[in-house]
């Protein structure tokens, strides 16, 4: 699990919309592929899946806890280039949502 603090209270709806709107276009631009990810929301969690390539697996589970994001990545695809690209894009989107407050990595393991 990875824990990132954004130094401000996070609006789950806002983060969900940002990821939903930006993930696929940014991914296609970086990887030059038409692969699309599904972004869903449940309570204070956001999940990213791609059922065609990763059937039955949630690639990323992001729980919003006040000013922290608790991120779990599927252990089966840690070194997968698609998963690494998604992680890079997510980190950039987290910086956008944090604004001037910035982000800090608290825990990675």
LONU-408888 format. One record per residue (C-alpha): y, x, z; residue number from 0; residue in one letter. Coordinates in pm, whole numbers, plus 50000, padded with zeros to 5 digits. Last residue first. Layout:
N
<node north="Y" east="X" up="Z" nr="NUM" rest="A"/>
...
END
This chain:
109
<node north="49913" east="50526" up="50070" nr="108" rest="X"/>
<node north="50283" east="50516" up="50026" nr="107" rest="X"/>
<node north="50516" east="50433" up="50310" nr="106" rest="X"/>
<node north="50890" east="50410" up="50360" nr="105" rest="X"/>
<node north="51016" east="50463" up="50006" nr="104" rest="X"/>
<node north="51389" east="50406" up="50022" nr="103" rest="X"/>
<node north="51606" east="50186" up="49803" nr="102" rest="X"/>
<node north="51977" east="50151" up="49735" nr="101" rest="X"/>
<node north="52240" east="49944" up="49918" nr="100" rest="X"/>
<node north="52467" east="49967" up="49612" nr="99" rest="X"/>
<node north="52244" east="49733" up="49416" nr="98" rest="X"/>
<node north="51909" east="49654" up="49577" nr="97" rest="X"/>
<node north="51809" east="49417" up="49294" nr="96" rest="X"/>
<node north="51882" east="49685" up="49033" nr="95" rest="X"/>
<node north="51697" east="49954" up="49228" nr="94" rest="X"/>
<node north="51395" east="49723" up="49259" nr="93" rest="X"/>
<node north="51408" east="49670" up="48881" nr="92" rest="X"/>
<node north="51385" east="50046" up="48822" nr="91" rest="X"/>
<node north="51088" east="50075" up="49059" nr="90" rest="X"/>
<node north="50924" east="49780" up="48884" nr="89" rest="X"/>
<node north="50962" east="49951" up="48546" nr="88" rest="X"/>
<node north="50793" east="50267" up="48675" nr="87" rest="X"/>
<node north="50512" east="50062" up="48830" nr="86" rest="X"/>
<node north="50457" east="49871" up="48505" nr="85" rest="X"/>
<node north="50434" east="50201" up="48316" nr="84" rest="X"/>
<node north="50182" east="50334" up="48569" nr="83" rest="X"/>
<node north="49974" east="50018" up="48530" nr="82" rest="X"/>
<node north="49975" east="50050" up="48152" nr="81" rest="X"/>
<node north="49886" east="50420" up="48168" nr="80" rest="X"/>
<node north="49588" east="50354" up="48398" nr="79" rest="X"/>
<node north="49572" east="50613" up="48677" nr="78" rest="X"/>
<node north="49568" east="50361" up="48965" nr="77" rest="X"/>
<node north="49375" east="50100" up="48767" nr="76" rest="X"/>
<node north="49080" east="50013" up="48993" nr="75" rest="X"/>
<node north="49280" east="50039" up="49315" nr="74" rest="X"/>
<node north="49485" east="49735" up="49220" nr="73" rest="X"/>
<node north="49838" east="49792" up="49347" nr="72" rest="X"/>
<node north="49968" east="49655" up="49674" nr="71" rest="X"/>
<node north="50342" east="49645" up="49729" nr="70" rest="X"/>
<node north="50511" east="49552" up="50055" nr="69" rest="X"/>
<node north="50880" east="49505" up="49973" nr="68" rest="X"/>
<node north="51121" east="49532" up="50260" nr="67" rest="X"/>
<node north="51459" east="49377" up="50343" nr="66" rest="X"/>
<node north="51322" east="49045" up="50474" nr="65" rest="X"/>
<node north="50948" east="49071" up="50400" nr="64" rest="X"/>
<node north="50889" east="49018" up="50027" nr="63" rest="X"/>
<node north="50527" east="49067" up="49934" nr="62" rest="X"/>
<node north="50451" east="49228" up="49599" nr="61" rest="X"/>
<node north="50096" east="49205" up="49463" nr="60" rest="X"/>
<node north="50042" east="49423" up="49158" nr="59" rest="X"/>
<node north="49751" east="49453" up="48915" nr="58" rest="X"/>
<node north="49578" east="49134" up="49027" nr="57" rest="X"/>
<node north="49229" east="49154" up="48888" nr="56" rest="X"/>
<node north="48998" east="48883" up="48750" nr="55" rest="X"/>
<node north="49011" east="49011" up="48395" nr="54" rest="X"/>
<node north="49214" east="49333" up="48349" nr="53" rest="X"/>
<node north="49275" east="49368" up="47975" nr="52" rest="X"/>
<node north="49295" east="49000" up="47874" nr="51" rest="X"/>
<node north="49386" east="48874" up="48223" nr="50" rest="X"/>
<node north="49707" east="49078" up="48258" nr="49" rest="X"/>
<node north="49829" east="49018" up="48613" nr="48" rest="X"/>
<node north="50144" east="49060" up="48819" nr="47" rest="X"/>
<node north="50181" east="48883" up="49152" nr="46" rest="X"/>
<node north="50494" east="48794" up="49346" nr="45" rest="X"/>
<node north="50476" east="48702" up="49713" nr="44" rest="X"/>
<node north="50707" east="48517" up="49951" nr="43" rest="X"/>
<node north="50557" east="48172" up="49886" nr="42" rest="X"/>
<node north="50346" east="48210" up="49570" nr="41" rest="X"/>
<node north="50503" east="48350" up="49256" nr="40" rest="X"/>
<node north="50354" east="48440" up="48921" nr="39" rest="X"/>
<node north="50419" east="48712" up="48664" nr="38" rest="X"/>
<node north="50179" east="48729" up="48370" nr="37" rest="X"/>
<node north="50184" east="49050" up="48172" nr="36" rest="X"/>
<node north="50229" east="49084" up="47797" nr="35" rest="X"/>
<node north="50092" east="49349" up="47559" nr="34" rest="X"/>
<node north="50281" east="49363" up="47228" nr="33" rest="X"/>
<node north="50289" east="49742" up="47223" nr="32" rest="X"/>
<node north="50551" east="50015" up="47183" nr="31" rest="X"/>
<node north="50483" east="50142" up="47537" nr="30" rest="X"/>
<node north="50846" east="50173" up="47655" nr="29" rest="X"/>
<node north="50996" east="49884" up="47456" nr="28" rest="X"/>
<node north="50700" east="49654" up="47513" nr="27" rest="X"/>
<node north="50713" east="49727" up="47887" nr="26" rest="X"/>
<node north="51087" east="49664" up="47903" nr="25" rest="X"/>
<node north="51051" east="49330" up="47723" nr="24" rest="X"/>
<node north="50753" east="49233" up="47943" nr="23" rest="X"/>
<node north="50901" east="49324" up="48280" nr="22" rest="X"/>
<node north="51256" east="49192" up="48233" nr="21" rest="X"/>
<node north="51252" east="48813" up="48260" nr="20" rest="X"/>
<node north="50965" east="48767" up="48506" nr="19" rest="X"/>
<node north="51069" east="49070" up="48712" nr="18" rest="X"/>
<node north="51430" east="48952" up="48743" nr="17" rest="X"/>
<node north="51322" east="48593" up="48804" nr="16" rest="X"/>
<node north="51083" east="48695" up="49083" nr="15" rest="X"/>
<node north="51346" east="48918" up="49246" nr="14" rest="X"/>
<node north="51601" east="48635" up="49245" nr="13" rest="X"/>
<node north="51352" east="48382" up="49381" nr="12" rest="X"/>
<node north="51240" east="48623" up="49653" nr="11" rest="X"/>
<node north="51596" east="48677" up="49775" nr="10" rest="X"/>
<node north="51589" east="49013" up="49948" nr="9" rest="X"/>
<node north="51781" east="49091" up="50267" nr="8" rest="X"/>
<node north="51951" east="49425" up="50232" nr="7" rest="X"/>
<node north="51857" east="49788" up="50286" nr="6" rest="X"/>
<node north="51611" east="49779" up="49993" nr="5" rest="X"/>
<node north="51312" east="49907" up="50188" nr="4" rest="X"/>
<node north="51001" east="50007" up="49998" nr="3" rest="X"/>
<node north="50649" east="49989" up="50137" nr="2" rest="X"/>
<node north="50353" east="50106" up="49928" nr="1" rest="X"/>
<node north="50000" east="50000" up="50000" nr="0" rest="X"/>
END
